Amino acid sequence: MKVTVFNGSPKGKHSVTYQSIRYLEVKYNEFEIKSFNVGQEIKKITTDRGSFDTIMESVKESQLIIWCYPVYTFLTPYQVVKFNELIFERHAEDAFKEKFATQISTSKHFYDITAHDYVKSITADLGMTHLYGHMADMDDLLTEKGQKRLEDFGKEIIFKIDNNMVDFPEKANSEKPQLLEDKKIKPVQKIKGDKNVILLTDNKEEDSNLTKMITWLVESVPYDIKIVNLNDMKFQGGCLGCFKCAANGKCIYTDGFDKFHKENVLHSDCVIYAADINRHWFNAVWKCYDDRQFYNGHRTSSHGNGIGYLISGNLSEEHNLRTILEARSEVGGLYLTDIVTDESDTETVIERINQMAKKITFFLENRPERPRNFYGTGGMKIFRDLIYVMRGLMKEDHKFYKREGLYDDFPQRQKKRILFMQLIGFLLRSKKMGPKIDAMMKEKILEPYEKILKDIKED
């Protein structure tokens, strides 16, 4: 079975993820693997058409295509997003049609599912048959259990291809919404103050839905909004996963991104993202922007700030993208003001933007907070454990987590609660005391809440 592998790691063959491909190649003679370091060589593939065509020739000759990558910021690395864009920009879809696709990722399981769903959607757009991928921990291949699971994955892939099976078929990408009317609205009077609002976009077109939505929002928010176009930023490249920033908080690149980000984004009261949906994400420049934020490590430095989205495209059909947008807010401890799309008629879109402007204003003037939901709580627990174990390397992250008390919720540190629960458990198992304790618990549990309500009434 001929297999083409897209190695999406910026580290090329030195990638931990890629070692899973090498393992499968040794373990199964059925796989005749040809690998391409699309992550490491993305600049060459972008500028040298011959390099791209060589990859496509391998795809044409293969029965199975494997996307292999480390998970970066909820998705694949920027380099993979860029490579996927090139496939469609260069109309190479026919090379992929009716072939099998799967994927292998490594991470600490921080939103590896959203990365896999993104790639799965790309394969649907390419007319491929997607088979369930392998989501491994970074250290899995070093353990017998991890090796066994990878072997099971390889065996399962061979079985499914031999029997022409499919896993969880996806709907292909749909057309964009209709063009909105070029309607003028009455701008609100601006308030002078110290509220810092920044709008980031990659918009290039003067007469696009996104241009109109940005204009309407700027004219509806009573505070000045600074607009920054990511296309004007001179990125030297995407995140290399080199971890040089882990020790000192500085990026190895010298293009000034970290300075810009600290001064304009981290210190803003509210950040608005304005983007077009492009193949189940935004454009590749957005992924470069996201990945490069890793200079700040896993530090939720914008906690308590506001965030909002103006999106052109059928977001209602992009369930995975909606999950990513909400999860990004939750993990970062950000207040999600609103998400507005152009999926309605002009009047409805304008009304939605007007409501969004009011929500942004409410946030800026009140700074409300919300409790984190599962997306944020689960994500932060993964980060907490990761940083604690790797604190010798990730010194800046460790300082931040220690200072912010993010280690304080380790369950083993809740000694009093653990002992109390052991006592309650012991008493409940007693035939004599159990019924009495059970009857008492219902009211005892509510006592502290009753006290709070009583104190409020007395105040």
Buried (B, 14 or more C-beta within 10 A) or exposed (E): BBBBBBBBBBBBEEBBBBBBBEBBBEBBEBBEBBBBBBBBBBEEBBEEEEBBBEBBEBBBEBEBBBBBBBBBBBBBBBBBBBBBBBBBEEEBEEBBEEBBBBBBBBBBBBBBBBBBBBBBBBBBBBEBBBBBBBBBBBEBBEEEEBBEBBBEBBBBBBEBBEEEEEBEEBEEBEEBBEEBEEEEEEEBEEEEEEBBBBBBBBBEEEEBBBBBBBBBBBBBBBBEBEBBBBEEBEBEBBBBBEEEBBEEBEBEBEBEBBEEBBEBBBEBBBBBBBBBBBBBBBBBBBBBBBBBBBBBBBBBBBEEBBBBBBBBBBBEBBEBBBBBBBBBBBBBBBBBBBBBBBBBEBEEBBEBBBBBBBBBBBBBEEEEEEEBEEBBEBBBBBBBEBBBEBBEEBBBBBBBBBEEEBBEEEEEEEEEEEEEEEEEEEBBEEEEEEEEBEEEEEEEEEEEEEEEEEEEEEE
